[in-house]
Amino acid sequence: MAEIRNVFDIAGRSMAAQLVRLNTIASNLANAGNVAASEETAYRAMKPVFVTQYADKVKESGISTTSIEGITTTDRKPERVYMPTHPIADESGFVYQAAVNMEEEFIEMTETNRQYQNNVEVVTTLRALMMRTINMGK
């Protein structure tokens, strides 16, 4: 693991993790209306798995951040929908709709956006404070 040196590292890694989260949400929303011929092949919502990364000397510094360990799919079952005229409907006339809850995805998107913006605010504030400190010495 690369060393976590400062607040910029912490915020940058957190922003990168939120970007992955936002990309999975976008993929889920893009596939929300898809249908499949079987339950096994139906799309299932993806979710990132976050992991805490600690600085090398965490007991002294207290520094940690987050990253994405991987991406997994939800256990939610696809909805079985009766569409007898659909070309991929099974012999009983059913198709399987993607296992994506759009309301849940929109809430996730809002939360992700807020967390990303919080990190942008941290970086912006830190840069402004650094510039003030530099100007004090002039």
Secondary structure in CASP SS format (residue, H / E / C, confidence):
PFRMAT SS
TARGET T0000
AUTHOR 0000-0000-0000
METHOD secondary structure of the structure
MODEL  1
M C 1.00
A C 1.00
E C 1.00
I C 1.00
R C 1.00
N C 1.00
V H 1.00
F H 1.00
D H 1.00
I H 1.00
A H 1.00
G H 1.00
R H 1.00
S H 1.00
M H 1.00
A H 1.00
A H 1.00
Q H 1.00
L H 1.00
V H 1.00
R H 1.00
L H 1.00
N H 1.00
T H 1.00
I H 1.00
A H 1.00
S H 1.00
N H 1.00
L H 1.00
A H 1.00
N C 1.00
A C 1.00
G C 1.00
N C 1.00
V E 1.00
A E 1.00
A C 1.00
S C 1.00
E C 1.00
E C 1.00
T C 1.00
A C 1.00
Y C 1.00
R E 1.00
A C 1.00
M E 1.00
K E 1.00
P E 1.00
V E 1.00
F E 1.00
V E 1.00
T E 1.00
Q E 1.00
Y E 1.00
A C 1.00
D C 1.00
K C 1.00
V H 1.00
K H 1.00
E H 1.00
S H 1.00
G C 1.00
I C 1.00
S E 1.00
T E 1.00
T E 1.00
S E 1.00
I E 1.00
E E 1.00
G E 1.00
I E 1.00
T E 1.00
T E 1.00
T C 1.00
D C 1.00
R C 1.00
K C 1.00
P C 1.00
E E 1.00
R E 1.00
V E 1.00
Y E 1.00
M C 1.00
P C 1.00
T C 1.00
H C 1.00
P C 1.00
I C 1.00
A C 1.00
D C 1.00
E C 1.00
S C 1.00
G C 1.00
F E 1.00
V E 1.00
Y E 1.00
Q E 1.00
A C 1.00
A E 1.00
V C 1.00
N C 1.00
M H 1.00
E H 1.00
E H 1.00
E H 1.00
F H 1.00
I H 1.00
E H 1.00
M H 1.00
T H 1.00
E H 1.00
T H 1.00
N H 1.00
R H 1.00
Q H 1.00
Y H 1.00
Q H 1.00
N H 1.00
N H 1.00
V H 1.00
E H 1.00
V H 1.00
V H 1.00
T H 1.00
T H 1.00
L H 1.00
R H 1.00
A H 1.00
L H 1.00
M H 1.00
M H 1.00
R H 1.00
T H 1.00
I H 1.00
N H 1.00
M H 1.00
G C 1.00
K C 1.00
END
